[in-house]
Amino acid sequence: MTRPYSHYSKWFASDETRKFVIQNIRRSGIPLELRARKILSNSGFRATGIHYLEPVDKESELAVRYGPGIWRELDIYASRSERPHIKVHDCEIHFVTHILGECKYSVDKDVFVFEHTDKENVDLSRFPVLANGQQMLSPLLARNFVLPVLAEKVTEINAASESKKDGNFSDAVTHGACEQILSALRFFLMRSRETIRRDYLRLSEPSRIKLAWQRILSEGKVERETIGPVTRVTDHSINEFLQTNFEAEEMLRDFPYFVVHIFFPIVVIDESRGVIKAVVDESFEVVALDDIGSCVYLYVSENADRYANVLENSFVLPILMCNLGQLEKAIAMLDAGVKSVVDDTQRYLENNPQYIVKEIMFNEKVNWL
């Protein structure tokens, strides 16, 4: 049967042209995205691409939530409900891990990183990013993850080129990926927190604890403190109220479940390109190169004030960056850290069950305080 004429017939008949087209498809980064998602799927994640709203008015919280804006694609959105759940008295606590990522293919450039020089004062408060659970988990997070090199600066270099032009040194691709991840994180955190608040409201209405707490508030029997523009009840007053008036089992009877959402940002580069550490001496002269394959890039955005719901009181978003060949190892590191968080949380809450209730009380949109 003779096929009808088509526009692609001529070039498709040429082996040389087909090889050229295949190379262009690789450069699009799509095969890299699909391989990265497959690795995540093999690790138990539901992995796909996803779209998020990039608002026209980047400063408005309402615009971030509802537009107007442009829907942009993020290469990787992966989520997984962690097993087993933990139980503290009558309250079952679920953990959901989310990975937001960008994949970057380069024909000729490797990523060179410079390790942070003040390891004692590195800000890792936003690794991972929590949509909720700050009252329960914040004291636990920093010690739970065994992280690779903490990179303060990155640059992309074509090491094979002898060109002395400034264009051979740039962080444009990495910067663009990190900004996109920050914007996507802002959007998904807002959406997640809206869902969480609806759950909180459902959990707290009606509640014996809430009714008792409102009576204490109306009688003025609490201490308050002012932090910046916000005046709120002190931790001491809340702890005293809960521990004095309720046994642990009674305290949690009105709260049968609780879901904690944990977000990790990640940049994945092609397996044919390196993540290479520039080793420096005391004068910060580069004296050696080390093929490390992955790092945590301590990204500081020039638009940090737009991302208050992601960064909170920090200016740094730690972003995991790895070569695709190191992605399985990076996921294993995250898995071990999350498992450690879950185990520590169970021990912590068994001794301090009031923090489950405090998490709901401190949510400002539920208006307990």
C-alpha positions, 0 to 999 in steps of 0.5 A: 500500500502506497502511503500518501505524501506527507511533509515529514516523508523526505526527512524521515527517509534520511538516517542522518536527519533522523539522528539530528532530530533525535539529538534535538529531542534529547536537548529538549530535556524531555527524556531526562524528565521521563527518566527522573520521574521513572526513578521516583516512581520506582521509589514509591512516588506518584510522579508526573509533570504539573502546572502552577499559576505564575501570577501577573501581580507577583506581590499579591497573595490573592493573585498567587492563589487565584490569578490572573496569571500564566499557568507554567509547567513544572517538570516533576511533582512527586508525592508519597504517603509514608508508611507506617502511620504513627498513632499517639493515643487516639490520634493517627498521624499521617506523613506525605512527602512531596518533591517539586523539581526541575530537570536541566539538560546541557550539551556542554556545561557542567555545574561547579559548586563552592562549599559553604565556608561557615558550616556552623552557621548554615541556615537549613531551617527550610529543609525540608519546607513544611506546609504544616506541623511546625509546632510538632516537627520544627525542633526535630528537622535539622538533625534528621538528614545526612546532607551532601556538600552544602554549596554556597555558590554555583557556576555552569562552565563548558570545561572543554571550551578554551574560549576566554569569553565571559559567556562560558561562566554563568549560573543562568540555568541553575538560577532559572530552575531555582526561581521556578521551583520557588514560585511553584512552592509558593503556589502549592504551599498556599493550596495545601494550607487551604486544604489543611485549614479546612481539615483543622476547622472540621477537627476543631468544631465542636471540640471540648478543648476549644470551648474550654479555651474560649472560656479561658480567653474570655476571662482574660486568664492568659499571658500574651506576647508581641512578636513584630506586628503580631500579638498572641498567647504565649506558649507557656499559657497554652501548655499550662492550659492543656496540661492542667485541664486534660489528660493526654488521652482525653486531649486527643479524643477530639482529633482522630487524625492529623496529616503532615505535608513535607516538601523537598525542592530538587534540580536534576541535571543530565547524567552526562554532566557533572556536579563538581566541587571546586576545592579551595585553599585558605586564600579561596584559590581553587586547588582541585576538583572533586566529582561529587554528583550531588549537593544542597545549593543554598539558594538566595533569591533576589525576589525573597520578599515575594516568597514569605510563605516559603521562606518565612524568616529565612532568606535561604532555600536549600535545594537538592541538586544532583546528576540523574545518575545520583538521583536514587542515592539522593532519594535514599537520603531523603527516605532515611531522613523522613523515616528519622523524622517520623520516628522522632516525632512519635517519641516526641509526641508520646511525651508531649501530646499537647503539641498536636493540639497546639498545631491546630490552635496556632493556625491563625485562620482557625482563630483559636487565639 
